[in-house]
């Protein structure tokens, strides 16, 4: 429970953010964010212990069925993009949101900048604190970039945060389940690429499908293993003409 070592002042608004989908060749990067206002140290201990006892851990270690069951336990059934949700746990209201940054934004800004901007926007969307201290827990090694120090929250970047922090872990679970569901829907539109099983990640079958069929509209056109086949398909078109 790394949060107990990092947060000592109360009351405290705590926001935890993580992203899923940096390395896929297609689809959006999806951010999960949760926010809780904690009155004192004991309330935080109770919350974190309960999350751990109820199975919150690294989303990559959980099957889709396990993630769904876990989210149902917290009464998180629907996770719409860019709409605030809430559930109550151990006497606390916990707000959450998923935030997507699509392939076009990724291509225009690069995946790192897009992921960081998405996490920052999701955190800002959830924050409702004017005077209460705010701490943002960010998965990874980088903090957000602010125009001035006056705007900034206290930010803590945690490498492998989805493993070390229950709050980041829960955000990651929501993001993972939301993105996987979206890519299953994309399989219905673009069935050649196996999105229902690879979720856009660069598996051998996915790469071969791009080589055979060319990229589809949700592929990230600036990514290696995609961009070279845009040019190839263009050349083939010119040869036919």
Residue pairs with C-beta under 8 A, 6 or more apart in sequence:
1 45
1 48
1 49
1 52
1 166
2 158
2 164
2 165
3 14
3 44
3 48
3 137
3 165
3 166
3 167
4 41
4 44
4 45
4 48
6 135
6 137
6 156
7 14
7 38
7 44
7 135
8 41
9 133
10 38
10 39
10 40
10 41
10 44
11 37
11 38
11 39
11 40
11 132
11 133
12 37
12 38
12 44
12 132
12 133
12 134
12 135
13 35
13 36
13 37
13 38
13 127
13 128
13 129
13 132
13 133
13 134
13 135
14 35
14 36
14 37
14 38
14 44
14 134
14 135
14 136
14 137
14 167
15 33
15 34
15 35
15 123
15 126
15 127
15 134
15 135
15 136
15 137
15 153
16 33
16 34
16 35
16 136
16 137
16 161
16 165
16 167
16 168
16 170
16 171
17 31
17 32
17 33
17 119
17 122
17 123
17 136
17 137
17 138
17 139
17 168
17 171
18 31
18 32
18 119
18 139
18 161
18 162
18 168
18 171
18 172
18 175
19 29
19 30
19 31
19 32
19 115
19 118
19 119
19 139
19 175
20 29
20 30
20 31
20 32
20 59
20 172
20 175
20 176
20 179
21 27
21 28
21 29
21 30
21 175
21 179
21 200
22 29
22 111
22 112
22 115
23 201
23 202
24 199
24 200
24 201
24 202
24 220
25 200
25 201
25 202
25 206
25 207
25 210
25 219
25 220
25 223
25 225
25 226
26 103
26 183
26 186
26 193
26 195
26 200
26 215
26 216
26 218
26 219
26 220
26 226
27 102
27 103
27 179
27 182
27 183
27 186
27 195
27 199
27 200
27 218
28 100
28 101
28 102
28 103
28 106
28 179
28 182
29 100
29 101
29 106
29 111
29 114
29 115
29 118
30 98
30 99
30 100
30 101
30 175
30 176
30 178
30 179
30 182
31 98
31 99
31 100
31 101
31 115
31 118
31 119
31 121
31 122
31 171
31 175
32 96
32 97
32 98
32 99
32 122
32 170
32 171
32 172
32 173
32 174
32 175
32 176
32 178
33 96
33 97
33 98
33 99
33 119
33 122
33 123
33 125
33 126
33 171
34 94
34 95
34 96
34 126
34 167
34 170
34 171
34 174
35 94
35 95
35 96
35 123
35 126
35 127
35 128
36 47
36 92
36 93
36 94
36 95
36 167
37 92
37 93
37 129
37 132
38 44
38 47
38 92
43 90
43 91
43 92
46 90
47 89
47 90
47 92
48 166
48 167
50 89
50 90
51 89
51 166
51 167
51 169
51 170
52 166
54 70
54 73
54 74
55 62
55 66
55 70
55 73
56 70
56 166
56 169
56 170
56 173
57 163
57 169
58 162
58 163
58 169
58 172
59 67
59 162
59 169
59 172
59 173
59 175
59 176
59 177
60 162
60 176
62 70
62 173
64 177
64 180
67 173
67 176
67 177
68 177
70 173
71 77
71 79
71 173
71 174
71 177
74 87
74 89
74 94
74 170
75 87
76 85
76 87
76 96
76 174
78 85
79 85
79 96
79 98
79 174
79 177
79 178
80 98
81 98
81 99
81 100
81 178
82 97
82 98
82 99
82 100
82 125
83 97
84 95
84 96
84 97
84 125
84 126
85 95
85 96
85 97
86 93
86 94
86 95
86 96
87 93
87 94
87 96
88 94
95 126
95 128
96 126
96 171
96 174
97 122
97 125
97 126
98 122
98 174
98 175
98 178
99 118
99 119
99 121
99 122
99 125
100 118
100 182
101 114
101 115
101 117
101 118
102 218
103 218
103 219
103 220
103 221
105 114
106 114
106 220
106 222
107 220
107 221
107 222
109 117
110 222
111 220
116 142
116 144
116 145
119 138
119 144
120 144
123 136
123 144
123 153
127 134
127 153
133 154
134 153
134 154
135 153
135 154
135 155
135 156
136 144
136 153
136 154
136 155
136 156
137 156
137 158
137 161
137 165
137 167
137 168
138 144
138 155
138 156
138 157
138 158
138 161
139 157
139 158
139 160
139 161
139 162
139 165
139 168
139 171
139 172
140 157
140 158
140 159
140 161
141 157
141 159
142 157
143 155
143 157
144 152
144 155
146 152
158 164
158 165
158 168
161 168
161 169
162 168
162 169
162 171
162 172
163 169
179 199
180 199
183 195
183 196
183 199
183 200
184 195
184 196
186 195
186 200
186 218
187 193
187 194
187 195
187 196
190 216
190 217
190 218
192 209
192 212
192 213
192 216
193 200
193 206
193 209
193 210
193 213
193 216
194 203
194 205
194 206
194 209
198 205
198 206
200 206
200 218
202 225
207 225
210 219
210 225
210 226
210 229
211 229
211 232
214 229
214 230
214 232
214 233
215 221
215 226
215 229
215 230
215 233
219 226
220 226
221 227
221 230
